[in-house]
Amino acid sequence: MTAPAVASAPAIGAPLAYLSEAAAAAAVVQTAGRLGVLARLDGAPATTAELTDACEISERGARLLLAALAGLGLADAAGGGVWRAALPDLAGLAGTAGMWAHLDEVVREGRPLLRGDTPDGAAALYPGAVGHLGAMLSAVAERAANLLPPAGQVLDAGAGAAPWSLAVAARDPACLVTAVDLPAVVPATRRAVRNAGRERQFRFLAGDLYDVDLGRGGYDLAIAGNLCHLFDGAANRRLLGRLHDALAPGGRLAVMDVICDEQPRPRWVALYELGLLLRTASGRVHPLAAYLDWLHDAGFEPPERHQLVDQTQAVLLIARKPVSG
């Protein structure tokens, strides 16, 4: 008689456990940001005692906050009681989390807090965010690179911290990458490339993807990584058409994005799409059919489809430009 209740307990408790952990994680990041702990760790490794003095917080509070940051993968114990940042620009994370504090007004008005889908908005939003995005995507980018064909000339559209093209460059040290992004973002792209030791393989092109001269027929591989979700269908159709023109006959386009047909949305996809409301006017998680239409209209052959992460909607589409016609 009791078996059904026991079996259903995890399913009932799981959402509550997730919400409790998510709320605590957000509070840890925001508190560590407000108290100056993240900025202090960005500056240099520090002991608990040094953080206590620098941030004017209690020893117990500092110790437990550092342990929580370590549990979130944001801080590392370096030995000898010293703590260090596990990611670059930890202080920037607090600002990202802070955007969600404005969700009520954004939902009420239906207007984004910041237009990351415009050049001015992206210039304000992404210079401080692309480093975190690059770190988050590095393992997925490595998997994607192993699925792509060899390419001598690579175009990385909207490169950011260049996780996708850096993975391609690491796989093939002979390839040359042109990384394109807004003038405000390119310094972060250069920094990521320098930190990876790949300067010799990269050149940088600053400009708006919809206006900058990408040339015609000069690339064997074009990358649109985590890009299409920022824009509506018309903008994506135009963008993929520009990338088609930039490719040599027989060249490939690699599109990496969250692609989902499920309704209702899985939890993380629903949260991700709600986040797009905060930072875009028309961005969304597009269905596969939309990508197939855009690629067809741009002139590509039907794409290969690869799931990059088990049980998620992170997808790689590889579409070939016909050799003739």
N, C-alpha and C positions, 0 to 999 in steps of 0.2 A: 504493500500500500504506500510505502514511503519512497519507493524508487523513483517515480516520476518527479517528485519535488526535489530530490537530491540531484537528479540529472539536469534539471532546469536551472539550478542555482547559479552555476557559472554564467549561463546566458543572461540571467537577470542582473547579476552583479557586475558583469564586464563593462557595460556602459558607465555605471557609477564609478568603477575603479578608474576607467580611462579619464572621465571628467575630473575626478579628484587629482590625478597625477598631472593632467594638462594644466589645471588651475595652479597647482603648486609650482610646476616648471616655469610658467609665465611669471609668477610672482618672484621666483628666484632671480630670473634674468632682470626683471624691472628693478627689484630691490638692489641687486648688485650694481646695476647701472646708476641708480640714484645716489647710492652711498659712495660711489667712486671706486669700487672694487675692480670693476672691469677695466676702467681706464688705468688703474695702478698696475694691473697685470699686463696690460698692453705695453706699458713703459718698460718693465723689466721683471724678472722673477722676484718673488718676495716671500719672506717667512710670514707665518701667522701674526707674529708680534709686530713685524713691520707694517702689515696691512692694518692691524689694530691701531697703531699710532697714526699712520698716514690718513686713514679714513675716519678716525675718531669713533670706533665701534668697539663693542665688548669683545674680549678674547673668545668667550664661548660662542658668541654670535658669528665671529669671523671664522672660527674653526668649523662650525656646522654649515655655514654658507659656502665655504670652500669645498667641503665634502659634497654638498649638493651640486655645485658647479662641476665637480669631477664626475659625479654620477650622470650628469647631462652631457658629458664629453667636451666640456668647455674649458676645463682646467686639468692640469696634470701635477701629481706629486713628483718633484724632480729629485727627491732624496735630501737628507739632512734638514728636513722640515721646510724645504723651499717649495713654493708653488709657482707654476708658470702657465701662461695662456696656451691652450691647445689649438686655438684657431687665431688667424689674424684679425685685428680690429674687433675685439670683443665688445668694446663700447658701442659700436654700431648696431649690435644686436638689440640693445635696449630700445633704440629708436624704431627698429622694425617692429618689435613687439608693441610699441606704443601706438602704432597706427591702428591697431585693433581697438584701442580705447575710443576711437571715433566711429565705431561701427554703427551705433544707434543713429547718429545723424546721417550717415551715408545711406543706410537702409531707408530712413524716413524720406530723404530728399531724392534718392536714386542717382546721386551724382558722386563721382569718386573724390576722395580726399586729395589725390594728386594724380595727374594724367600721365602715367608712365608710358602711355601709347602715343605721346606727342614728343617731339624733340626737346622742348623746354622742360616738360615734366620728367622725361627720362634723364635729362642732364642733371636734374635736382635729385632724383631718386637713386639712380644706379651706381654712380661712382663709389658710394659707400657700401653698396649691397652686393656687387658682383663677386667680391672676394669670398663672401660666405656662400654664394651660389656655386662658385667654382669648386670650393672644398666639398660641398654637399654632393656635387654631381661627378666628382672625379672617378669614382669606382664604376658608375654607370657608363661614363664616357669611355673608359678603357674597354668595357665589354662591347660598346658600339664600334669602336675603332677596329676591333678584331673581326667584325662582320663586314667591313667595308673593303672594296677592292683597292689595290695599290694605286696611288695617284702622285704625279710629279708636281702639279700645280694645284693648290687647294685654296678655296675662297671660304672664309669663315664669316658669315653674315651676322651682324649683331653679336660680335665675339664675346663681349664682356670680359671675364677672366679667362676666356679661351679654353675651358675644360675639354671641349670636343676636339678642337684642332691640336691642342697639346698632346692629347692621347694619340691622335693620328701621327703627329711628329715624332713621338716617342717610339711608335711602332716602326716608322720608316724614316730614319735620319737623313735620307736623301731628298725628302719632299720639301717644298717651299710653300709657306702659308702666307696669304694676304688676309690680315685680320681687320675687319671693317667695323667701326662703331663711331658713335658721336664724339666730337672733340673733347667733351668733358669726361668721357669714359675711357678713351684711349690710354691716358696715363695709368689707369688701373690694369688695362690689358698689358701694357709694357711691363709693369711691375710683376704680374703673374708669369709672363714669359721669362723675364730675367730670373725670377726665383726658381723656375724650372730648369734654367740653364739652356734654354732653346733659342737665344737671340739670333743665332746664325741662320735659323730656318724661318724667321718671321720678318715680314715687313708690315707696316701699319698704314691704314687708309682711314682718315678721319672724315666723317660726313654722315648725312642722313641716308639710310639705305634706299629710300625712294627717289633720291635726287643725285647721289654721288655717282661718278662715272665708274662703272664696274667693268667696262670694256666688253668686247664681244668675242666669244669663242676661245678664250684664253685659259680656261681652267678644266682640269680633269675631274675635280670633285668640288661641289659647293655644299656647304653645311648651313642648315637653318635649325639651330639647336635651341629649344625652349623659346621660341619666337612667335609662332603662329597664334598661340593662345592670347596674345596681347591685342590682336586685331580682329576686325570683322571679316566676313567673307570677301567683300570687294577688295579690301586692302591686301589680303592674303593672295588672292588671285593675281593681283598686280605684282606683288613681291615675287611669287614663284615664277611668273613670266619673266621678270628681270633676271632671275638666277638662271633660267633656261637660256636666255640670250648670252649670259656670261660663260656658259659651258661650251666646251668643244664638242663636236659631234661624237656620240658614244660616251660622253661624260656622264657622271652620276650626280644626282642630288640626294643628300641625306637629310631627312626631316626627323628630328627627335622632339617628341612632345607627349603630353598627356592626352590620350585619345580615348574617348569613352562613349559607348552607346547605351550604357545601362541606365535604367530608370526604375526605382529611385537611385540616385547616385550612391556609390559606396562612400563611407564616411569621409575618408581623406580627400576624395575627389570633390565632394560637396564643400568641404572646408576650403580647399584650394580654389574652387570657383568663386566662393564667397569672398576670398581674398582678392580676386580679380576685380570685384566691385569696388574695393577700396582704392585701386590704383589704375583702373582703365575705364573708359566710357563704354566700350563695346566688346572687350575681351571676354572670352568664355572657353570652356573645354569643348572643342568641336568634335562632332562624330566622325567616324572613319569615312562615311560617304562624302562629307564635305571635302576632305583631303583628296579623295579620288577624283572628284569633280575638278578641283583646282589644278591638280597635276595633269589631268586630261586636257583641260582648256589651255594650259601653258604649253602643251605639245610633248609631254613625257609619255613614255610607255607605261603600262600598268606596273605599279611598284611591288617589290618584295616587302613583306611585313615581318618584323621581328619584335617579340616581346622582350624588353630589356631587363625587367625585374620580375621575378616570380610573383604572381597574384597581385599585380598592379596594372595600371593602364599606361605605364611608361612604354612608349612604342617607338621603334625606328622604322621609317619607310625609306627604301632605296629605290629611286626612280631613274631610269636611263633616258638620256636624250637620244633620239634616233640618229643613226649614222648618216642617213640621207632623208630627204623629204621634210 
